Amino acid sequence: MSLGRLLIAAGLALLAAGLLFPFAGRLPFRLGRLPGDIYYHGRNTTVYIPLATCILLSILFSVVLWILRR
């Protein structure tokens, strides 16, 4: 993939994220609050591991890159 195509794809991804961001509260799910995200709140400690969110975003980015490579 040439540098020009990569920059165009990154720009389109940023544009899509920017357009989606104001409507994120209306989605039926919230990234970072998915089932499978690990959240532990102790007396003096809070641990948050967004496992399901990372897997979902990885799959999404993999599909987008696979489509762009075709």
N, C-alpha and C positions, 0 to 999 in steps of 0.2 A: 504494500500500500504506500503510495507516495505521501510526502509530507503535506501537500495541498489537500488531498482527500481526507487525511487524518484531521487536519485543522477544521475543515468544513464539517466533518462528522462531530467533532468536539463542540463546535459552535452550535450545531443543531441540537445536540444533547443539552447544552446549557440553556438554549432557548426553550426547549420543551420543559426542562426542570423549572425554569423561571415562570412559564405559563401555568404549570401545574401547582406551584407553590401556594398561590392564593386560594386554591380550591382544595387543598390537602385536608382541611378540617371537615369537608363535606364527604370525603371518601368513606366507604363502609369499614375501612380498616385504617389504622395509624401506624406508619413505620416507626419502629422502636417500641411498639406496644403489642406486637404479634404474639400469639401463643407459641411458645418455644423460646422466647427471649427470657433469659434468666435474670431475676431481680431478687436480691436478698438485702433486707434492711434490718440490721442488728441494732443493738443499743448505741454503739459508737462507730459502726461501720456500715457503709452502703456499697454493695457490689452489683454492677449491672453488666451483663454480657448479652449483647444483641445477636444471638446465634441465628435465630430464624430470619431476622432482618438481613443479616449478611448473606445468608444462603439465597434468599429471594433476590437481592440486588445482584449477586453473582450470576444467577441464572438469567436475569433480565439483561445484564450487560453482555453476557456470552451470546445470547440470541441476537442482540443488536449487532455485535461485531461479526457474527456468522452471516447475517443478512448483508452487511456492508462488504464483506469479502467476496460474495458471490458475483 
